[in-house]
Amino acid sequence: MKYLHMEEGDVRPHVSELVINWHLTEACNYKCRYCYAKWQDNEKELIHDWKRTGKLLDELTSFFHPENTSNLLRQSLTWSGIRLNLAGGEPLLYPKSVLRVFAQARSAGMNTSIITNESRLTSELVTQLAPLVSMIGISIDSADAATNQAIGRVDGRGALMDVQEVATLLSLARVVNPDVQIKMNTVVNALNAHEYLGETLAALSPTRWKVFRMLPVVTNDLAVSAEDFQAFVARHERHNAVMCVEDNDEMSESYLMIDPLGRFFQNTKGQQGYRYSRPIDMVGGKQAFRDWRFSVGSFTSRYLTHAKESGK
């Protein structure tokens, strides 16, 4: 983390890139019981309308441009670039659309990344995807088949994750793009809280491991106590060099998130459900950001803490 000196007496924290998380789709081939990627409307998702998708990307590029002084975030934070992170649901259910979004985002000067449950990754897709992204994030809660089945991390054909297959695909990604970063995301819940994932970490060798406490935004199913969550973290202390821990309080009102309909959305501490803006492509980034009631303070606090931990 750096500090950018503007005018005399004006010193604001500075980070290398601002991350915008677009949850591309609610669709997923897994049925994780704790999943918070559930939204209120059944309208057509933006990804199926390229005209609106293109407009959304244009608005994000313009509104979050590092030199756009009308962005409210600039009051508390400055940044050098933007990274568009695609999540879901499972974004790779629509691989052609993902590649197209990345191509446009990169042509506009954004960095790009993706979070996937890895079930749709193939050697061919990795070869296409890896050159377009600065990071590939893999969601892994457990290496135990029974635990994954109980959580719901199994597709309709009964297929489960194979750690060695994932490791092989990530090795290919590193060959295709030697600069690509690998991140592993784990949601600690009532079913995996007593596990040790050291062997999985050794096999995948992630640059960063984000450990989340199950967030009861949509459901309390599989909620985990603070004590069990902290015990999980303590059990993996030897992996502190890559581990980044986020408890529930840190995840409230602290991410830039867009839902499948192209709206900013946010969770609120102690409440279930989300707050939404109007569609960004329809009202513009500036107006959508205003009527969203985004907490700049909460976002900046979490963002700077984790940027410092990751060496940014």
Secondary structure, DSSP 4 states (H G I P E B T S, - for coil): -EEEE-STT-EEEEEEEEEEEEE--S--S---TT-----S--SPPGGG-HHHHHHHHHHHHHHT-TT-TTSGGGGT-EEEEEEEEEESS-GGGSHHHHHHHHHHHHHTT-EEEEEE-STT--HHHHHHHGGG-SEEEEE-S-S-HHHHHHHT---TT-----HHHHHHHHHHHHHH-TT-EEEEEEEE-TTTTT---HHHHHHH--SEEEEEE--TTS--TT---HHHHHHHHHHTGGGTTTEEEE-HHHHTT-S-EE-TTS-BEEE-TT--SEEE---HHHH-HHHHHHTTT--HHHHHHHHHHHHHHTT-
